[in-house]
Amino acid sequence: MKVLALSPHTDDIEFACGGSISRWVKEGAKVYGASFSCGSADKSEFKESCKSLKIDSRLLDYPVRNFGGHRQSILDELIGLERSVKPDIILIPSSTDTHQDHQVIREEGFRAFKRHSLLGYEMPQNNLSFPTNLFVKFNRNDLVAKLYALSCYKSQANRPYISGEFIESLARVRGMQAGCEYAEAYEVMRWMI
């Protein structure tokens, strides 16, 4: 399985999908990542985090909160990824994500990958609501891998949503809903069989 994770900013994928990615990589999946802006994070933090989760990543340099002015360029990047990666599943921001950069990545991602399976990921700090219609269960080792990947972002440590307590609590809530100890929830936007 090939998974392509589209991350508007460098820590979004680790936050939303780190446990799932850890599980999938252990099961033999190849995970590719594209982050469209470094934001206030350091590039070395991004590289260390992706390396820890075994994400084959690339970092682009679009201006934070101004992706809307670069839609065509972003779409061209995504079409290039579709051709080079040929992913089975694409992870994109959910349909209820209110952040303007996340909305652009979702909309252009849907355009570029409309013939693929698309899962919208959860960002509680940006979601007014979130449809939890797919769960990926994972174990304690995957949670630890996710927490370690997020800890690489030293420059983001002051953000409340990146705290280990919050991350574990959310994984436990989603796990309880899925009938296991830990899970991450996704919105099924399109599923191809």
Helices and strands as residue ranges (DSSP letters): E 2-7, H 12-26, E 30-35, H 43-53, E 55-59, G 67-70, H 71-85, E 89-93, H 100-112, E 117-121, E 134-138, H 140-151, G 154-156, G 160-162, H 164-178, E 182-190
